């Protein structure tokens, strides 16, 4: 077996492999293939394939990006479409693909991925040192008749390519302080504004903006063929509310929206809503790759809470971090610490299982305050 970057001539074979491995029939559609071919996340230099007897049997893509940690950004390598043909599994190909892809980004503080929901997939990544950071993004079912009816303070329109820098700035301003969100490159926005087909979903999101004085001041990412109409909404409560009301006029009497308590729109949504729709639980899996980089990002996140982050005394098989706060300590492997920083809901479970140690044991409540439960989930627009 040979692990290497693909040749340009092998792009069609890669999509055939993805279609057969997951399975994913959309990977055989011409429009989807053309969209993937123009996606920089799948460029040859960021892709690793495994070839056996002249045939591609495995694939992984790697994107260099940043992960938000409460105001700090941690450089990460984000893996996608890790797959092997069914007949080539259980031969160590997936393990070696992940190792090779992670090596493409030696400056990354961690490797992250959104695994498929099947339990065996999560178990596979756990054997490679990945830790799941569970996430849950609540949805609200909105009632059109309860939404504001006043005129928006600006023009509502579809986003265009010239809006991309401003959209990226609005996204980072809004989501940057919220742990667990990845930085988006201009190419991501350009693809969404152009409404290029997604590899994993038949839904085609539209980016709508509220423009004032020639500049977008708020945006929504919405679909017109799905019950979950609003996937993402950024802007002040008033401006975002105007975009939600505009979507209601376009959508009909009932639709759902992804909104969390972090969002400025949340207080208003409570008054417009019929209640919760089923929440979507997901897991981002993480593995620390550079302890110094992870330590610096965690320290920046926890410093406002009076906590410090240090490296435990090393042994040949054990590299752990120590979080100190008010005379108490929490010790765990670095990947567990990163997962807790993204979402703390597993803390007590991991303490009971021995994955995390707190001294003295009575300090558990103080450590819980450092790692609150986060409300953040994967958006379909981030499918990779």
N, C-alpha and C positions, 0 to 999 in steps of 0.2 A: 504494500500500500504506500502511496506517495501523497504527502500533504504539501500543498502549494497554493499560490494564487492562480485563479483561473485565467485562461486566455479569453480575449474578446469573443472569439468564435464559440465559446462554451456557454454563453449567457442563456441561450435557449435550453441547453441541456440542464443548466442549474434550475430553471423554472420547471422543467419536466420532473426533476428530482424533488423539488418542493411539493409539486402537485401529487406525486406518488407517495411521499413520505408521511404527510400529515393526516389524511389526504386533504388537498385543497384544490378543488376544481377551478377556482378563479385564476389560479396560476397558469391555466391553459388558455385563458381568454386573451385575444390579441391586444385589446385596449389596455388591459392590466399589465401585460408584458411590456408594452411600450412605456407605460408610466414607471415601472420598476427600472427599466433600462436607463431612464433619465434621472433616477434617484441617486444622489451621491452616497447614500448609506450603503448602496450595493455596488459601488465602484470596485474594480478589480483589486486595487491595492488594499481595500478594507475587507476583502472576502478571502476565506480559506476553503478549499475543496479537498476532498480525499478521492483519489483515483485508484482503482484496482483493475488490472488487466485492460487499461485504456478506457474504462468506464467510470463516470462520476458516481460515487456511492454515498458521499457525505458532504455537508455544506454548513457554513456558519458565516454570518455577516457581523462586522464590528464597527460601531460608531463611537468616536471620541466626543464626549459631551461633559456636562457638569451636573451634579446632583445638589439640589438645594438642601441646606441644613440650617434652617432658622436664621437666615441672613448671611451665612457662609456658603460658599460653593466648593464642593469637592470634585476634582477632576475624576471622571470615571470612564471605563470602557463598557459600552452597552452592547450586549450580544443579542442577535436576533436570528430567527430561522435556523436554529441548531437542529439538524436532522440527518438521518441516514435512511437508506432504503430498508424496507422491512427485512429483506433477506440478508442484510449486512449487519444486523444488530447483534449486541452482546459479544462484540469482538474488540471493544475498546476504542472504536472510532470516535464516538461522541466525546469521550473523555479527552482524547488527543486533539480533537477540533477545538474544544473549549480552551485547552492549554495554549494552543497555537494562536488563537484569536486574542486571548488576553495578552500575549507577548507583543502584539501589534502596538500596544499603547503602554509602554513601560512607565510613563509618567503618571498613569492613573492611580488614584488612591484606592480604588475599589473596582470590581467588576459587577455589573448589575444585569438582570434580565427579567422579563415577564414570562414565566413558564406557562405552558398549557395547563389546564385545570386538573388533569388526571393525576391521582395520587402518586402513581409510579414515576411520573416525570419529576415531581418534587423530591421523591426519594433519591432519584438519580443525581440531582444536583446537590443534595445534602451529602452524598458520598464524595463530592468534589469540594466540600468545605463551604458551600453556600448556606445561608440562613434566610428563612422566610420572614419578611416584615409584613404582617397582615395589614390590609387597609380596607376601609369601608367608606364609600362615598354615598351619603343619603340622597335620595331623590324626593322631590316634592311634586305632587300632582296639582297643577294649577287650574284654576277655573277662570275662563276668559271673561266672564261677566263681572268678576271681582277686580280685574286689572284696571289701572288708571286709564282714563280716556282722553286726557288733555293732550294737546299738541306737543310733540318733542321739541326741545330747544336746539334745533339743528335739523339737518337733512339725514334721513335714513336711506342707505343704499348698499349694494353689494360692494365688497372690498375689491380693489384693483391692485395691480403690481406695485404702483407707486406708494401704496399704504404700508408695504411690508416693514420698513424700518420702524414706523410708529407702532404697528401691531406688536412687533417683537419687544419694543420698549414697554408697552402697556402690560404685556404678559409678564415680563420679568419684574416690573414694579409691583404687580399684584401677587404673583405666585412665588417670587424669590424668597420672601420671608417664611414661606410655608414649607416645612420639611417634606421631602419626597418627590419634588417636581424636577423634571429635567429641563436643562436649557435647550431652547429650540434655535436651530440655525435658520438663516434667511431662506435656505432651500426648502425647509419644511413649510414655511409660510407661503412661499411662491407656489408650491405644489397644491396647498389647500385653496389658495386664492384662484388658481387655475382650474380647480375642481378635477384634478387628475384622479383616475380610479384608484381605490385602495386595494391592496393585495388581500386583505383579510375580511373585507366587508363590502357588500353590494351597496351600502348606503353612501351617498355622495354629500358630504357636508358642505354648507355654504357659509362663508364668513360675511357677516353683515356689520356695518359700522354706522355709528352716529357721528356725523361730521359737523364741526362748528368752526367758523373762521378758517375754512379750508384745511382743517386738520381733524383726523379721527380722534374722538375723546372717549369712546367706548366701543366695544365690539361683542358680538355673540358668534359662536360656531353652532350652527343649527342644521338640521336635516328636514326635508319636506316629505320624507317617505317612511317615517318611523314614529312610534309612539313617544320615544324619548326625543323630543324635538330640540331642546336646548341642551347642548353638551357642555358648553362653557360660556361664561358671561363675565365680562370685565369692564369696570367703570364705576363711577359714583352711583349711589343708590338711585338717584333721580335719572341719570343718563342710562344706566343699565335697565332700569324699570321701563324707560321709553322703548328700548329695544325689545324687551320681553313683551310689552303691549303690542308692538308691531308684529312680532311673531304670532301672537294670539290672533290677530286679525287675519294673518295668512294661514294659520293652522286650523282654526275651527274652535269648537266649544271646550275641548279638553286636551291637555297635553302635559307631558312631564318635563322637568328641568333638573339638572344636576346643580345644586347650590349647597354650600356648606356654611357652617357658622362663621367661618373665616371671611366669607364674602360680604362686601358692603351691602349687597342686595338682600341679605338674609332677613333683617327685620321687616322689610316690606313684603317679602315672600310669605312670611307667616300670616299676614293679613289677607293674602290673595289665595291661599292654598286650601284645598280640601283635605289635606293631610299627607302623611307619608305614603309614597309608593315603595314597592320592594327595593331594599338597598342592594347594591351590587358589591359583593366582597371579592377582593382580589389579593394577590400576594406579589410583592416585588421581592426577588431574591438577591441577596448581596453577599459578596465575599471581599474582604479587605485584601488589597494587593500591596500597598505601601503603608506600613505602619506610621511613619512620620507624617505623611499627608493626611491620613485618617485622624491621627492624634491632633494635628493642628486644627482641622475642621471641627472635630468634636469639642475641643477646648474653646473655640470661638462661640459655639452654640451654647455651651454650658456655663461660660464665665458669668453672664448676667445673673445666674442663679447661685453664685457663690461657690461653684464647683470647679475642681481642677481635674486634669486628665494626665496620668503618668503611665509609664511602661513598667510592668512588674518585673521582678528579677527573672532573668531568662534561664530556662533549662533547655535541654536538647529537644524536648518534645512539647514545650509549652511556652507560647508567647501570648501573654494576656495584658489587658489594660486595667488600670485601677482608677476609678473615679472617687475623688475625695470630697466630702462636704460636711462641714461642722463636726469634724472628728470621726465621722463614719466613712466606711469605704465600700465600694461595690467593685468586684473583680469578675471579669469574664473575658472570653476570647474576643478579639477585636471585631470580628464579624457580628457577634452577638451584640456588642456595644453599638455598632452602626445600625443594626436592625432596631434596637431599642430607641435610638435617636430619631428614627423615622416613624416609629409607632410603638408606644410603650405597653400595649395591651398584653404582651406575653411575659411581662416582668415577673409577676408572681408565679406563673406556671414554670418559668425557667429557674426561679429560686427553689421551688419544690423539687424540680428534677435535678438540681445540682449544677446546671449549666452556668448559673450566676450565683456568686457568693456575696452576702452582705454582712458586714461586721460593724457594730453588733447587730444581731437579728432584729432588735427593736427599732432599727433605723429604716426599716422597709418603707414606712410611710413617707419619710423624707426623700427617699430615692424615687418613689412613685411620682412625686411632684416634678422631678427632672424629666420624666419620660411620659408625658400625657398621651392619651389615646388620640390619634390623629384621624381626621375625616378627610381623606384624600384617596382617590381611586384612579385607576387607569381610564383614560378617555379613549374612545375608539379612534379619535383623530391621531393618537399617538401610536397606533398599531404599526409594527415595524417589520 
